[in-house]
Amino acid sequence: MIRSKVTVAADKNGAVINVTENPDIGYIILKQTRVIFKNTGWLKKQKLQTLVFGEINELKDLNWFNGMELPGNILIKEQLEAFNVNDPERDYKIAGTTGIVCCIEGQPIYRKCYYETNSHISDNEIEHDNGEVIREKFIEQIEEISSNQNLEDLKNDKTKKVKEEKLTEDINLDKQ
């Protein structure tokens, strides 16, 4: 696995420290990209993001700025118990863009990312066993995209034909 440095990221408004509903508490966004070499021979680029929460004054004391590189890593922690019992769905491990929750023996897997300065700690991931359902959904999405692209191509062809006919009419009118 190859990891980029962890970097501090500003939000869309350029703020590094973001305030929560409680004005005394905030968070900073951290990002990291890594390249994983799968045992299938494929490489996968993985973009991770996490939030560092704290009291606003303590976050300010860090003096972190947008683009600043930090030591350590963003790690993945997966488990079968909800991280937040009041909102367990918030941390479901979702398979890509399918919206399908990754499960093991029918039980959902919960996933969180967190920042760790100790480089000797590694991810704690759980392999899901509902891959067939996920593959079916990916195929469905690919077919839908392909179908939509074909429709878009047909629309573009029709628009192009109408424009050509209009141009031909305009040329013929100019000749008269």
C-alpha positions in Angstrom: 0.0 0.0 0.0 1.2 3.4 -0.9 -0.1 6.4 1.1 0.0 10.1 0.4 0.5 12.5 3.3 -2.5 13.4 5.3 -3.5 16.9 4.3 -5.7 19.5 6.0 -8.6 20.5 3.7 -10.7 23.6 3.7 -14.5 23.4 3.2 -16.2 24.8 0.1 -16.1 28.3 1.7 -12.4 28.1 2.4 -12.8 27.6 6.2 -10.4 25.1 7.8 -12.2 25.1 11.2 -15.9 24.4 10.8 -18.3 25.1 13.6 -21.0 22.6 14.6 -24.4 23.3 16.0 -22.7 23.9 19.3 -20.7 27.1 18.8 -17.9 25.9 21.2 -17.3 22.7 19.2 -15.8 22.4 15.7 -14.0 20.1 13.3 -11.3 20.1 10.7 -11.4 18.0 7.5 -8.4 15.7 6.8 -7.9 13.8 3.5 -5.5 11.1 2.3 -5.2 9.1 -0.9 -3.7 5.7 -1.0 -3.0 3.1 -3.6 -3.9 -0.5 -2.6 -2.7 -3.5 -4.5 -5.4 -6.2 -4.3 -4.7 -9.9 -4.2 -6.5 -10.1 -7.5 -3.7 -8.2 -9.2 -5.6 -5.0 -9.5 -4.7 -1.7 -8.0 -7.3 0.5 -6.4 -6.9 4.2 -5.6 -8.7 5.0 -2.4 -9.6 8.5 -1.2 -10.2 8.8 2.6 -11.5 11.6 4.6 -12.1 12.1 8.3 -13.1 14.9 10.7 -11.1 15.9 13.8 -13.5 17.3 16.4 -12.6 19.5 19.3 -13.2 22.7 21.1 -12.9 25.7 18.8 -10.0 27.2 20.9 -8.1 23.9 20.9 -8.5 23.5 17.1 -7.3 27.1 16.6 -4.2 26.3 18.8 -3.2 23.6 16.3 -2.5 26.3 13.7 -3.4 24.0 10.9 -4.0 25.5 7.5 -5.4 24.4 4.1 -3.0 22.1 2.3 -0.8 21.5 5.4 0.7 18.0 5.5 0.5 16.0 8.7 2.3 12.9 10.0 0.3 9.7 10.4 -2.5 8.2 8.5 -6.3 8.1 8.1 -7.3 4.6 9.2 -10.4 2.6 8.6 -12.2 0.9 11.4 -15.1 -1.6 10.6 -17.2 -3.4 13.1 -20.5 -5.2 13.5 -21.8 -3.0 16.3 -23.1 0.5 15.5 -20.7 3.4 16.4 -23.7 5.5 17.2 -26.7 3.6 18.6 -28.9 6.7 18.1 -28.1 6.9 14.4 -26.7 3.5 13.4 -27.4 4.0 9.6 -25.0 6.9 9.5 -22.0 4.6 9.5 -23.1 1.8 7.3 -20.4 0.5 5.0 -21.9 1.1 1.5 -20.7 -0.7 -1.6 -19.6 2.1 -4.0 -22.5 4.0 -5.6 -25.0 1.1 -5.3 -26.5 2.2 -2.0 -26.3 -1.4 -0.8 -25.1 -2.0 2.7 -22.2 -4.4 3.0 -23.1 -7.3 5.3 -21.7 -10.4 6.8 -24.3 -13.2 7.5 -27.0 -10.6 7.0 -25.7 -8.2 9.6 -24.6 -4.7 8.5 -21.0 -3.7 8.7 -20.3 -0.3 10.2 -17.3 1.8 9.0 -15.5 4.9 10.2 -12.3 6.6 9.3 -10.2 8.3 11.9 -6.8 10.1 12.0 -4.0 8.4 13.8 -0.4 9.7 14.3 0.9 6.3 15.3 2.1 4.8 11.9 2.3 1.3 13.4 -1.5 0.9 13.6 -3.3 -0.6 10.6 -6.9 -0.7 9.3 -9.4 -3.0 10.8 -11.7 -4.1 7.9 -14.3 -6.8 7.7 -14.9 -8.7 4.5 -18.5 -8.7 3.4 -20.3 -11.7 2.1 -23.1 -10.2 0.0 -21.0 -9.6 -3.1 -23.5 -11.2 -5.5 -26.2 -8.6 -4.6 -23.6 -5.9 -5.0 -22.4 -7.2 -8.4 -26.0 -7.4 -9.6 -26.6 -3.7 -8.6 -23.4 -2.6 -10.3 -24.5 -4.4 -13.5 -27.9 -2.8 -13.3 -26.3 0.6 -12.9 -23.9 0.0 -15.9 -26.9 -1.1 -18.0 -28.8 2.0 -17.0 -25.9 4.3 -17.8 -25.4 2.6 -21.2 -29.2 2.9 -21.9 -29.2 6.6 -20.9 -26.1 7.1 -23.1 -27.8 5.5 -26.1 -30.9 7.7 -25.5 -28.6 10.8 -25.3 -26.8 9.7 -28.5 -30.2 9.3 -30.2 -31.3 12.8 -29.0 -28.0 14.3 -30.2 -28.4 12.6 -33.6 -32.0 13.9 -33.9 -30.9 17.4 -32.9 -28.0 17.3 -35.3 -30.4 16.2 -38.1 -32.9 19.0 -37.3 -30.0 21.5 -37.3 -28.8 20.2 -40.7 -32.3 20.4 -42.1 -32.7 24.0 -40.8 -29.3 24.9 -42.2 -30.2 23.4 -45.6 -33.5 25.4 -45.6 -31.6 28.6 -44.7 -29.1 28.0 -47.5 -32.0 27.3 -50.0 -33.7 30.5 -48.9 -30.5 32.4 -49.4 -30.3 31.1 -53.0 -33.8 32.3 -53.8 
